[in-house]
Amino acid sequence: MSTAGQQNGPDRRALLRAAVAVPAAGAAAVAFEEAPARAATTGRGGRFDTESPRFALAVLPDTQYLFDADSADPAPLRETFRYLVAERAEANIAFMTHLGDVTEHGTEDEIGRAADTFRTLHGKVPYSVLAGNHDIPSSTDDQRGDTAYLAAFGPDRYASMPTFRGASPDGYNSYHVLRAGGREWLVLALDWRVSDKGLRWAQGVLDAHPTLPAVLTTHDIAWADDDGAARLSDNGKRLWDGLVRGNDQIFLALGGHYWPPGRTVLSNDADNDVHVHITNYQDRYYGGAGMIRTYSFDLVRGVIDVETFAPWFLARAPERRTPLEAETIELTGPVDRFSLRIDFDERFEGFAPVVPTKPRPASAVMPHGTVAYWRFDGSGTAPGAPVADGTVVPDLTGHGNDLTVSRLHASGPGVLTWSPDHHPGQPARASLHFDGGKSPDRGAVLTTSAQAALNSAKFTRGYTIETFIRLPDPFEGDHAWMGILSWEGRNGDAGKTTGWSPLEPTCSLNLSPERFLQFVVYPARQDADPTSWSHALPVGRWTHVAVVNDGRRTVLYVDGSRIARNPTQPSTGIATLGKPFVIGATQFDEGFGQGFYGWIGDTRIVDHALSVRDFLTPFA
């Protein structure tokens, strides 16, 4: 077996903290209905949050050189376990799995020392352990009968763990079910030479839990050269053909045994990715020193961030570390520190499709003070069908702020169509697709009638304007400064003198060339144009936008998060001129150029400031 060179890493005490932080609000990968968070008690390490969309799986490979006859030294592993306990709440560590070769010879003495060391972790962080070839007498499969390993690390050891769900009849294979990220996950811990009976047992476990994404752990599944490209070992090929490839649930397979570490991605029978990784550091200084790898799941970002580090060395004062300790603190090579991009909903769709939430009735999302609320469900119209000029979208509040469709310039029917696409947290389950643009200017708008009350509303006590938008991916063409919504008219006609131009409208929400949101308002009481700016909006996914004014100043929120560039200057009300409110474009000098490009969903206007938890999709 070949070995890889050492890799230097920075000195960081709490690597997991950055990877698993407080959840950011607003992404399609998590449910948007409010629910009380449930947590599991973790002893002195704090509480594990089962519902957070961010959690970590800790992986511990071969520790055999730490339990090698009379040269045993369990200190590194004890420090690793203390770290996991202490950091469980901060890093939201759901589980730890050992990949086998706990000991060097599998003697009663070595096994006993290892079992005693695991008591540091026991009852504080749930875990699994599986047998490596050094832990048991030479045997061709898991039908080997009683061993010192089975007595110490058999099913009885896990019986008190809430995650433990069972073991194979021989006791050498087990499985756990975890609740993390608001769902359940299956961890299979398979013996290093699982028998045909063991494979049938594992298949039975998968069959009994058909909707759970599964992580397979075993001792021997793949090997790699120095380039880090992993290949299935002979035993790995048997597992792949006999279990993994035909079970779409298994999306991650982890093994030790070989070094250097490596990884690969294989396609299963459902044509989905299965990530196969080797994790083993016994060839490194101090037998790996209890080095662990963390898989930090982020269901919001759709990634698994992987880090590899040695808590034993991290715990030492920098000035007291030897050169070998200093260079083994953290490994940062491409097979030790990396991120896996996974659209979890898409990857798990074949066995656990996301059940769409039911539309919420309009009455449930119209709090006191709702001035206007529009939904674009098309009343049964076929998806993709053009929305004809003259179509009326009613204001569901009953206040008469109905919208009427018209096309800009000589635009064809395809510039505005009905769409079933929608934000996952949106009350309604449909939207409008706009295909506006420049050269030539084209698009469509929805406007209130000349008599609508909304045209003259001043909102001097505050307002909340919300909408859902999605930008196409790829975002093609020049759509700089396209409008999302606005009031018609010229701010100069409202007596405003300090703005960018007296010809722009008194209030508009637009998109800059950098895809920054721009909300510019000419207040009813001040001669000013305070403007809020967002970061660059993503393409290809829905975004919730809220503009909140409390009668004093304006704050823009994106996906429930307050953006940075909100002006502090006073802003009271909107200097409306009695002219129509518009969705789909922004005027300049009372004329429309380009229209919006993308999707627009439910839109609501309330006559006072709402809190984040009261938005159309709750974020808190």
N, C-alpha and C positions, 0 to 999 in steps of 0.2 A: 504494500500500500504506500502511495506517495503522500508527502506532507506539504502543507502550504506555509508560506512565510508569515511572520507575525505582522499585525496591522496595528498601527498606533491610533489611539482615539483620544478625544478630549476628556478632561477630568470633570465629570458631572456626577453629582450625588443622587439626583432624582430624575433619572432618564424618563421614567414613565409619566411624570407629571405633565410634561409638554405634550406627550402623545395622547394622553387620555385626560382631557380637561373638562370643564363645565360645558355641557352641550350648547352648541350654537343653534339658534332657532331657525326654523324655516327651510326645510329641504324636502324634496319629494320622497326621500327614502324612509321617512318616519311618519307615523300616524299623527294627525293633527287634532284629534278629539282630545279634550282634556281628560286626564285620568290621574288619580292619586298615585304617586310613586310608591312602589313597594320595595323594601330592602330586606336583606338577610343579615342577621347578626353575625359578626366576625370576631367576637372576643375583644381583646385589647387593641386590635388593629382597626377598630371602627366598624362602619357599616358599608356593605356592598349594595349598590343601587341596581336592582334588577331591571329597571325600566329605562335607564339612561341609554341613548343610542351609541354610547362609547363604553367599551369594556375591553379587558385584556385577558388573553390566555397565555399563561407562562409555561414554557417548555424546558425541561431539564434533561439533557442527554447523559450519556455514560459517565457514571461517577466511580467506576470500578477501581481506579488507582487511589482513591481516598479510603477504600476499604480493602486493603491488600495485606492480609496476614498481619505480621507484627509491625508493618510500616504504616498502618492505618492512621489517618488524621481526619476526623469528621468536622473539624473547626470550619473549613470553608463552606461546607454544606449547611451547617448550623446558621452561619451568617446569611446565606442565601435564603433560608427559611425565615429567619428573623426579618429580613428585608421584605419578603412577600407579605408577612403578617402586618408589619408596620405600615406598608404602603398600600394595603388592600383597598382601603376606602379612597385614598387620594388617587390611585391609579385605576380604581374600579376593576380589580383583578377577580375574574370569575372563577378561575380554576387553574390548577397546575398539573401537568402530565409528565411523568418520567418515561423515557424511551428505552429503558432496559439496560442491562449490565450495571446493576446497582453495585455489585461487588466484583472482585477479581476471581475468586475461586468458588464462591457459593457455599463456603463452609458455615457451620452453625455459628461460629464465632463472628465471622464477617457479617453474616446476615443479621445476627443479633445486634451488632454495633450499628448497622444501617437502620434497622427497625427502631432502635432507641433514638437515633438522630432524627428520624421522621416525626417523633413525638413533639418536636419544636413546632411543627406545622399542624399536627393533628388537632382537629376540632376548631381550627381558626381559618384555614383555607382548604376547601375540598380538593382532592387530588386523586390521581390514578397512578399505579405502578404496574409495569409488565415485565416479564422475564426476558433477559437477554441470555445469550449462550454461555456467559460466564456465571450466571446465577443458578444454573441447574446442572445436574449430571448430563453427560452426553446423551442425547436422545434425538430421535428423528422427528418427533412431533410432541404435541401437548398431552398425550396420553401416558405420561411418564409416572403417574402415581405420586405418592407423598414425597415431599422434599422439605429441606429447611426453609427454602424460599416460600413454598406454599403455606407452611405453617405461620410464617411471619407476614407475608404479603398476599395471602389468599383472601377470599370473600369476607371472612370474619373481620378483617381490618377495616373494611369500608362500611360495614353494616349500619353504623351510626351516622354516616354522612347523608344529608338530605338529597344529594345528587345521585347516590348509588342506587341502581335499579336492578342489578343482577349479575350473575356470572355463569359461565358455561359449566356443565356438570363436573368436568375435571377440575375446575377452579382456576385455571390459568388464563382465562379470557374474561373480561368484565366490560360493563358499559355504565356510563353515567349520563344523566339528562340534566342540563343546566338551564336555568332561566337567566337570560342576559339580553340586553338590547330590546326588551319588551317581547321576547319570543323564547321558545325552547330550542336547545341545540343538543345534539347527540355526540358523545365522545366514545369511540370504540377503542379499547386497549387490548390488542391482540398479541398473543404469545409469539416468540421469535420464530417458531416453526409450527404454526397453527395447522392442525390436522384437518382431514376432510370433515370430521364431526364438528370441529371448531368452526369451519367455514359455514357449515349448515346452521350452526347456532347463530353465527353473526348475521347470516341472511335472515334468520327468524327475527332477530332484534330489529333489523331494518324494516322487515315486513310489518312488525308490530308498531312501528313508529314511522309511517310512510310520509309524513309531512315535515319531519325534522331534518334540517341540514346537518350533515355528519362530518366530523373530523376523525379520520382513522389514524391511530398511533400504533406503531409496532417497532420492533428493533431493527429489522433488516428489510429495507424496501428498495433502496437505490444506492448507487455509488457515483463518484465523480472524479475526473482528472483535475489537474491544477487550474483548469480554465473555469471550474465551477459548474460546468454543464452536466447535469445529472442524467444517469441512465438507470433503468430498472435492473436490479440484480435478478438472479435466477428465482429467488424467493419472491421478489417484487413482481416478477412476471406472473408467477402463480397467483399472487394476491390480486393483481390487476385483472387477469383473465377470469379468476374464480369469484371475485367479489366487487372490485371497484368499478370496472368499466360498465357493468350492467346496472349499477345502482347510482342514478343521477344525484342522489342525496349527498354522496361523498364528494366534497369539493376541495378538501385539503387532506393530504396524506403525509405523515411525518415519520421519519425513521432516524436511527442513529447508526451504531455499529462501525460504519466506515468513516474514514476521513480522507481528504479534506471535505468541508461542507460543500453543498451544491444544491441546485434546484432546477426544475424543469416544469413545463406545462404540457399535459397530455389531453387529448380529446376523447371523451367517453362515447358510449354508444348513442347518447342523445346529442352528440356533437357539442357538448359543453366542456369548458375547461376544468381540469383537475390539477391543482398545484401539488407537486411532489417535491418534498424537501428533505435533505440530509442535514442533521444537526448533531455534531460531535466534536468535542474539544479536548478529548483525553490526551491528545498528542501535544498539547500546549503546556506551558509552564504550570507546575504543581497539579498535573493531571486535569487541567481545565479549571481547577480552583472553584468548583461548584458554579461555573458560569451558566447563566440562563439566557434564554431567548424569549422575548415577549412578542406576542402577536396582538397588536392593539387594533381592535375592530372599530371602525368609525362608520356607522350606518348612515350618517348624514352626508359625509363626503364620498362614500362608496369606496373606501380603501381599507386595507389592513397594513398598518405600519409595523415593520419588524425591526427590532433592536437586539443586540447581543452584548452582554456585559457581565462583570464579575462583582457582585455585591461585597465580597470579602475584601477586595482591594479598594473598592469605593469607600468602605468604612474607615480606611486608614488615613491618617493625616498625610497630605502630599509629601511633606518633607521626610516622612519616615518610610516611604515606599522605595523599594529597591528598583533598579532599572527594569528588571523583568516584570515586577509587579506593575510598574507604571505603564509599560507597553501592553499589558494584558487587561487593563481596566475595561476597555470597550473595543470591539472590533467593528470596523467601518467599511470593510470591503463590500463588493457588490453581492456576495452571498451571505453576508452577515447583517447588513443594514440596508433595507430596501422597502419599497411600498408595492403592494399588489392592488391594482385597480379592479374592483369588482362591483358591478351593478347588482346588488344583492337581490332586489326584486326580480330582475330579469334572469339572473342565474338560478334562482329557486322556483321560477314560475312553473317549471314542468312538474314539480311534485308538491309545491305549496304556493299556488297562485294567490296573489293579493286579492282579497275580497273587497270590491269597491264599497265604500260607505254609501249609504242611501242619501239622496238629496235632502237637504234640510228645507222645510217649508219656509216661504218668504216671511211668514209671521214670526218665525223664530229668530230672525236676524234683522228685525226692524225695531231697534230700541226707541224709547221716547226721544223725540227730536229728529227722527229720520225724515229728511226732506225729500229724498228721491232714492229709488232703488230699482235697478234694471238687471234683468237676466236674459240671456240670449239662447234660449233652448229651442227656438224654431218651431215650437208647437207641433212636433212630429214630422217636420220637413226633413227630407233625406239629407244625410251628411254630404257636404260638398256642393249642394245645390246653391245657386246664386240667390242672394237676398235682393229681391226686386226693389227698384225705386218706389217710394211711396209706402213701403212696409212700415208699420207702426210697432214699436217696441214699447209696451205700456210701462208706466211708472207704477210699480206695485204698491206704493204707499197710498195710492188713490188721490194724490195731490195734483194730478193732472200734468206732471212734467214728462209726458210721453215723448219718445224720440221717433223721428221720421227719417227714413233712409233716402239718401240721394248720392249720385255719383259726381265726381269732380271732372271737369273738362270733358273729354270725349272717352272716358274710361269705359271699358267693356264690362260685361256681367261678371267676369271672374275676379274683379278686384274686391268683391265682398261676398263671402259664402258662409253657410252654416257649418259648424264644426262640432263634433262630439268631444274634442280635446278639452281638457280642463285641469286646473290645479287640483291636486288631491284633497286639499282642505277647503275648496270652494263650495259654497252651499248648493249651487246648481251644477249640473253635469254637462255643460255645453259652453260654447263660446262663439265668437265671430272671427273669421280669418280675413285679414285685410292684406291686399297685395298692392299697396301703394308704392310710389317711387318717383324718381326724377327722370328727365331726358327720354321721353316727355313726362311732365308732371301728370300723375294719375292717382286715383284713390277713391275712397268713399267716406262719407260722414253720416253721423246720426245727430240730428239737431232737435232741440225743443221748439215748440211752436212760438209764434210771436207773442202769444198771450200767457205763456207759462210763468208761474210765480217764481220759479228758480232764476229766471233771467234778471230779476231785480233784487234778489236776496243779497243783503250786505254782510251778514254773518259777523256782526260786531261783537257778539259774545263768544265767538270761536267757531270752529268747524273741523270736521274730519272727512276727508275725501279719500276713498279707497278704490282700488281696482286691481285686477290680476292681468299680467301681460306675459307673453312668451315670445321671445325673439327667435327667428328661424336659425337652424344650423344646417348648412353654412349660412352666415349672415352676409349675403351677396349684394353688391351694388352700393351706390352712394345714397345713404338715408340720413345724412347729417341734418340735425335739427328737425327731424320729423316730430309732429305733434301727437300726443296720446289723447289729451282732453284739454278743453279751454272754454273760456267765454269769448264771444265775438266782440268786436269793437276796438277802438283805439284809446290807449290810456291818456293820450293828449286831450281827447274829448272829455275826459273825466277831470281835467285840470292838473294832471301830473306833469312835472317838469324836470325831474332829476333822473329819469331812467335812461336805459341804453338808447331807446328811440321812442318818440311819442306815437309811432305808428304800430307798435306791438300791442297785443291785447292786454287787458287788465289782469288776467290770470291764465297761466298755461303750464302744462306738464309736458316736457319734451325730452328728446334724446340727443345728446351731443355726438360729434363724430367719433369720440372715444367710447361711446355707449354709456356715458354718464347720464343719469337722470338729472334734469334741470327743472326745478319748480320755481317759477318767477311769479310774484304777485305784487300788484299795486294796491296797497291797503286803502280801505275806505277813509281812514282818518289821517294817515301820514302821507306826505309827498315823498315816497321812497319806492324802491323796488327790491326788497330783500329777496335773495335768491338762494335756494338750497341745492346742493349738488351731492350726488351719490358716488359710489365707486363704479367701475365698469360692470355693467350687468352681464350675467352669463347668457350664452345662447343655448338653445335646445332644451331649456327647461323653464317651468313656470316660476314667476316671481310675484310676490304680493307687495304692493306699494301702498303706503298710507301717508297722507299729509295731514298733520295735526296742528291746529292753532288754538291756543287757549285764550284768545283775545288780546294777547300781549306779544307773542312771538310764534314763529312757525318751526316745526320739527318734521323732517322727512324720515320715514322708517322704510326699510327694505327687509322683507321676510321677518318682520317683528323686531328688527335690530335698528336702533337709532344710528343714523349715519353721522359722520364727523363734521361735514361742512354745512352746518345749519347756522344761519346768521343770528346774531344776538340783538340786532336793532329792532326797535318796536314795530309791530305789525298788527293792526287791528282791522279785521274785516277784509272784504274784497270790494274794490271800486267797480261794481257791476254797473252797466249802462242800460239795462232793460233789453239787452240783445241776447240771442239764443246761446244756450250751453251746447257744447259740441263734443262728441266722442269721435276720434279718428283723424284729427288734423288740428293745426293751429293757423290762425289767420295772421297776415301781416298787411297793414293798410287796408283792412276789411276784405282782403282777397286770399283765397286758398291756393297754395302751390301743390306740393306733394302731400300724399296721404300716408297714414301709418302702414308699417310693414311688419306683420306678425299677427298674433292672436290677442284678443281682449276678452276677458271674462266678466263675471259679476262686478258691477260698479255701484257704489253707494255713497251718498252724501248725508252727513248728520250735522245738525246745527250747534254742536258743541264738541269739545275735545273728548275723545274716547281714550281709555287706557288700552295698552297692548292686549290685555286679556279679553277685551270687548271687540277686537277687530273681527272682520268677517271670517277669518280663520284664526282661532285662538293660539297664541304663542306662549302663554304663561298661565 
